[in-house]
Amino acid sequence: MHLTRSQPLQKWARELSVSEHALDLYLSCDIIDLHVDSYIWTRCVGYRLDVRHGPGLLSARHYRQVDIPRIRDARITGATWVITTNPWRTRKGRARAIARNIEKLTTILESQTDDIRVVRTHAEYCEAKSQGLHSAFLGIQGGNAVEEPACWSSVLDQRLLRITLMHLTSSGLGRTSTPLHFDADRGLSRNGHELIQFLNSKRILVDLAHASKRAFSDAFESHDKSLPLIVSHTGVDAVHRHWRNLTDSQLRAVADSGGIVGIFYHSPFLKPGFGRCSVSVVAKHIAHAVRLLGASHVAIGSDWDGNIITPKDMPTCLELPRLVQALLEEQLSDDDIRWVLGASFLRLLRWVRP
C-alpha cells in the first residue's frame, strides 16, 4: 500500500521509530532523488525494476535497495534514473550502448503506467504528481558514453535531464576524482569543454559528481553562467575527509552558480571504516551543507543500488522517513527539510526546464 495521509500516522511512526511530526512532514513534501542507479543491475543480472524485492542475502548491501513498487510505497514523487556507462567498450560501442539503453530504460518505466511517468520538465512533473504518479527523469552517469562528438546530436536530447561528465575512470573528456592514477590531474580536455557547451545549448544539466578537483574547476570556465551546475551525489569533506566528498569551497561554487548538491548514502564515504553508518551520519552531511549554502541548494542524491552500503537503519527506500527524523534532530527547520527533500530540485527545474 502506498503511503497516504489517510492512513494512521501513529502506527507508521511506531514501526519506523520516528515522531508523528516527522512522518507527517515527510508525507507533505515533494520527495525527489537526484540519483538512482538500479538499472545497472537490470543490465548486469536481469534485476526487475517492476518487481518488489526483499533485501536479499546481503541485507540490501550493494543492491536490492529500490524497485518501482517500493519507491511507490515510500511515496517518492520523483527521481533521476541513471544509465551508467561501461568504460571498457570502445568509443563507438559506448555510443551505441547508451542509445539502446535510453530506449530500453524508457520502455521499462513507461510500461508502468499506473505508477510512473517519464518526464522532462517542471510542468510535466506537476502534471504527473497531480495524477498520483512517480516522475522518472533520465540521466547518464559517465559522459564517456558520448565521448564521440559525432553522436551528440543523435543521442543527447531533452529526454535526458543531466549527464555526469565523469564516473570511476578517466576518459577523453577529462579526469575522474578516483585516486587510482599516477599522472597529474589535467582536468577537462578540449572535448570535455565542448561537451559542456553542447549540453548547455540543449539545457541538459552538467553534473560534476566524480570530477577531479581540476576538472571540477575547469567546468566553470566553459559553462554558461546563466545556467546552474549540479552535483547529483556526494558527501561533505568537512564532515568526513574523503577523496569522493566535496570541500566547502566546491560546495559554495555550485551554490554560487545557482545549482544544487545531492547528498548520498554510501556509508564508507560518510564515516571512517567500512561498516554501516546510521542515518544520523547522512543527516550531519546534509546539515553541514544546509548551514553553509542554505537549504535551497541542498538535495538528496541517494545513489541507491549504485553498489553502495546504505545506513543500517535506512537500508532501503522504505525507511526514508527516518532521515527526516534525523534532520529534525540536527535542528533543521520544517522548511529546510522541505527544500532538501524536493523543493530545491523543483526550484532548479522550474528555472532550467519550465
C-alpha positions, 0 to 999 in steps of 0.5 A, a space after each residue: 500500500 502506498 503511503 497516504 495521509 489517510 492512513 494512521 500516522 501513529 502506527 507508521 511512526 511506531 514501526 519506523 521509530 520516528 515522531 508523528 511530526 516527522 512522518 507527517 512532514 515527510 508525507 507533505 513534501 515533494 520527495 525527489 532523488 537526484 540519483 538512482 542507479 538500479 538499472 545497472 543491475 537490470 543490465 548486469 543480472 536481469 534485476 526487475 525494476 517492476 518487481 518488489 524485492 526483499 533485501 536479499 542475502 546481503 541485507 540490501 548491501 550493494 543492491 536490492 535497495 529500490 524497485 518501482 513498487 517500493 519507491 511507490 510505497 515510500 511515496 517518492 514523487 520523483 527521481 533521476 534514473 541513471 544509465 551508467 556507462 561501461 568504460 571498457 567498450 570502445 568509443 563507438 560501442 559506448 555510443 551505441 550502448 547508451 542509445 539502446 539503453 535510453 530506449 530500453 530504460 524508457 520502455 521499462 518505466 513507461 510500461 508502468 503506467 499506473 505508477 510512473 511517468 517519464 518526464 522532462 520538465 517542471 510542468 510535466 512533473 506537476 502534471 504527473 504528481 497531480 495524477 498520483 504518479 512517480 516522475 522518472 527523469 533520465 540521466 547518464 552517469 559517465 559522459 564517456 558514453 558520448 565521448 564521440 562528438 559525432 553522436 551528440 546530436 543523435 543521442 543527447 536530447 531533452 529526454 535526458 535531464 543531466 549527464 555526469 561528465 565523469 564516473 570511476 575512470 578517466 576518459 577523453 573528456 577529462 579526469 575522474 576524482 578516483 585516486 587510482 592514477 599516477 599522472 597529474 590531474 589535467 582536468 577537462 580536455 578540449 572535448 570535455 569543454 565542448 561537451 559542456 557547451 553542447 549540453 548547455 545549448 540543449 539545457 541538459 544539466 552538467 553534473 560534476 559528481 566524480 570530477 577531479 578537483 581540476 576538472 571540477 574547476 575547469 567546468 566553470 570556465 566553459 559553462 554558461 553562467 546563466 545556467 546552474 551546475 549540479 552535483 547529483 551525489 556526494 558527501 561533505 569533506 568537512 564532515 568526513 575527509 574523503 577523496 569522493 566528498 566535496 570541500 566547502 569551497 566546491 560546495 559554495 561554487 555550485 551554490 554560487 552558480 545557482 545549482 544544487 548538491 545531492 547528498 548520498 548514502 554510501 556509508 564508507 564515504 560518510 564515516 571512517 571504516 567500512 561498516 554501516 553508518 546510521 542515518 544520523 551520519 547522512 543527516 550531519 552531511 546534509 546539515 553541514 551543507 544546509 548551514 553553509 549554502 542554505 537549504 535551497 541548494 541542498 538535495 538528496 542524491 541517494 545513489 541507491 543500488 549504485 553498489 553502495 552500503 546504505 545506513 543500517 537503519 535506512 537500508 532501503 527506500 522504505 525507511 526514508 522517513 527516518 532521515 527526516 527524523 534525523 534532520 529534525 534532530 540536527 535542528 533543521 527547520 520544517 522548511 529546510 527539510 522541505 527544500 532538501 527533500 524536493 523543493 530545491 530540485 523543483 526550484 532548479 527545474 522550474 528555472 532550467 526546464 519550465 
